[in-house]
Amino acid sequence: MNYKADCLFFKGHIPCKPHKQFGYHCDDCPAYEKVSKRILIIKLGAIGDVIRTTPLVVKYKALYPNCKITWLTWTPDILPSSQIDEILKWDHNSIMYAQNASWDIAINLDKEKEAGALLKVVDAKEKFGFVLKDNEIQPINELALHKFLTGMFDDISQANTKSYLKEIFEICGFEHQGEPYLMDTHDDKGYHWNLPKDKKIIGMNTGCGGRWTTRLWSIDKWVELVALVKLQHPDAIVLLLGGEAEDARNKEIQKRSGALYPGYYSLFEFINLVNQCHLIITQVTMGMHITLALGKKIILMNNIFNPYEFDLFNKGEIVMPDKICKCFYRGSCVDGISCMEELPALKIADAVGRHF
């Protein structure tokens, strides 16, 4: 009896899906699909960075039907297994597999030395991104030079007019043409939300994470914004969003504003809760990437990052403080008080009115 290891469905260690479903054998299997390209993507990164790299999968699947994509990451659970063939957590076993396999295309979009070291040693016909060279991470070719330099020099980064998606597509020799993010909604998990079905929901993601605290907006500002949004959209539900780190502040905002706050949840539950909303107001956080991946309307609050970096897919707008920010990619404010406090609540409320 023959087997076909070049089939897209081939597993080797377990029966393939067509066999389990229909009892097919390789000799006469009508479901046989020859793998067109074997592609390795190394994107370790934070959850948000992994999410915003998924449009590359859409591009490669369109360019090479029947390609098999393997993704190495620190956060495998965030990737949709229905659309990516192999999703592997970065560990010794996965690294050994990647090193001993053969790839048509290998891409590393991280600047961690271990990721660059792996790209250096894998057997691939084409390589893109960043590689370890002379003990340091460097661009593997000219395609990756622009993205490399924007990470090296603040003045070049501030002058950049390319979005992250445009940059990573260029690294791979493509042009981003609106390919979307990929993400599971987790609607199949049976989560139930006690939310009215006949009202639109405005989500307010009130945190900013612990790394770039210069983005944080005060509780007073959120309370003021809730009041303005309720006044302008009396039939809408204002829903406070966040994780465990935002629990205390969200409870305080709820107490002072009357906004709805159901609590904090696991990652999949949080994604599904965001999916219940019609528009999200958020800082540049994981919540922003989830919002974009779900195709929701968005009002993005930004101060310390280059606004050109973000592609909102024509789903909203970026709102900046009235004061020019001095703290480009800084975690603490040089003036002591973040310029985010110079972002009027009315400015955000007006943006909501244009898109809700």
QUIVEN-V743435 format. One record per residue. N is the residue number from 1. PHI is phi as a letter, one per 30 degrees, with the letter a starting at -180 (NA if undefined). Layout:
BEGIN
n = [N & N]
phi = [PHI & PHI]
END
This chain:
BEGIN
n = [1 & 2 & 3 & 4 & 5 & 6 & 7 & 8 & 9 & 10 & 11 & 12 & 13 & 14 & 15 & 16 & 17 & 18 & 19 & 20 & 21 & 22 & 23 & 24 & 25 & 26 & 27 & 28 & 29 & 30 & 31 & 32 & 33 & 34 & 35 & 36 & 37 & 38 & 39 & 40 & 41 & 42 & 43 & 44 & 45 & 46 & 47 & 48 & 49 & 50 & 51 & 52 & 53 & 54 & 55 & 56 & 57 & 58 & 59 & 60 & 61 & 62 & 63 & 64 & 65 & 66 & 67 & 68 & 69 & 70 & 71 & 72 & 73 & 74 & 75 & 76 & 77 & 78 & 79 & 80 & 81 & 82 & 83 & 84 & 85 & 86 & 87 & 88 & 89 & 90 & 91 & 92 & 93 & 94 & 95 & 96 & 97 & 98 & 99 & 100 & 101 & 102 & 103 & 104 & 105 & 106 & 107 & 108 & 109 & 110 & 111 & 112 & 113 & 114 & 115 & 116 & 117 & 118 & 119 & 120 & 121 & 122 & 123 & 124 & 125 & 126 & 127 & 128 & 129 & 130 & 131 & 132 & 133 & 134 & 135 & 136 & 137 & 138 & 139 & 140 & 141 & 142 & 143 & 144 & 145 & 146 & 147 & 148 & 149 & 150 & 151 & 152 & 153 & 154 & 155 & 156 & 157 & 158 & 159 & 160 & 161 & 162 & 163 & 164 & 165 & 166 & 167 & 168 & 169 & 170 & 171 & 172 & 173 & 174 & 175 & 176 & 177 & 178 & 179 & 180 & 181 & 182 & 183 & 184 & 185 & 186 & 187 & 188 & 189 & 190 & 191 & 192 & 193 & 194 & 195 & 196 & 197 & 198 & 199 & 200 & 201 & 202 & 203 & 204 & 205 & 206 & 207 & 208 & 209 & 210 & 211 & 212 & 213 & 214 & 215 & 216 & 217 & 218 & 219 & 220 & 221 & 222 & 223 & 224 & 225 & 226 & 227 & 228 & 229 & 230 & 231 & 232 & 233 & 234 & 235 & 236 & 237 & 238 & 239 & 240 & 241 & 242 & 243 & 244 & 245 & 246 & 247 & 248 & 249 & 250 & 251 & 252 & 253 & 254 & 255 & 256 & 257 & 258 & 259 & 260 & 261 & 262 & 263 & 264 & 265 & 266 & 267 & 268 & 269 & 270 & 271 & 272 & 273 & 274 & 275 & 276 & 277 & 278 & 279 & 280 & 281 & 282 & 283 & 284 & 285 & 286 & 287 & 288 & 289 & 290 & 291 & 292 & 293 & 294 & 295 & 296 & 297 & 298 & 299 & 300 & 301 & 302 & 303 & 304 & 305 & 306 & 307 & 308 & 309 & 310 & 311 & 312 & 313 & 314 & 315 & 316 & 317 & 318 & 319 & 320 & 321 & 322 & 323 & 324 & 325 & 326 & 327 & 328 & 329 & 330 & 331 & 332 & 333 & 334 & 335 & 336 & 337 & 338 & 339 & 340 & 341 & 342 & 343 & 344 & 345 & 346 & 347 & 348 & 349 & 350 & 351 & 352 & 353 & 354 & 355 & 356]
phi = [NA & c & b & b & d & c & d & d & c & d & c & i & d & b & d & d & d & e & d & d & d & b & i & d & c & d & e & b & d & d & c & e & b & d & d & d & b & c & b & c & c & c & b & d & h & d & e & d & d & d & e & d & c & d & e & d & d & e & d & d & d & d & d & b & e & i & d & c & c & c & b & c & a & d & b & d & d & d & d & d & d & d & b & b & d & b & b & b & d & d & a & e & d & d & d & d & d & d & d & c & c & c & b & d & b & b & b & b & c & c & c & d & d & d & d & d & d & d & d & d & c & d & d & b & d & b & b & b & j & c & b & d & b & h & i & b & d & b & d & d & a & d & d & c & d & e & d & d & d & d & d & c & b & d & d & d & d & d & d & d & c & c & d & e & d & d & d & d & d & d & e & c & i & c & c & d & b & i & e & d & d & c & a & d & d & i & d & d & d & i & d & b & c & d & b & d & d & c & b & d & c & c & c & b & d & d & c & b & i & c & d & c & d & d & d & d & c & d & e & e & d & d & d & d & d & e & d & d & d & d & d & d & b & d & c & d & c & c & c & d & b & l & c & d & d & c & e & d & d & d & d & d & d & d & d & c & c & i & d & d & b & d & j & c & b & d & e & d & d & d & e & d & d & e & d & d & d & c & b & b & c & a & d & d & b & e & e & d & d & d & e & d & d & d & i & d & d & b & c & c & d & b & b & c & c & d & d & d & d & c & c & c & h & h & c & l & a & c & c & c & d & d & d & d & d & c & c & e & h & c & c & b & d & d & c & j & b & d & d & e & d & c & c & d & e & d & d & d & e & d & d & e & d & d & b & d]
END
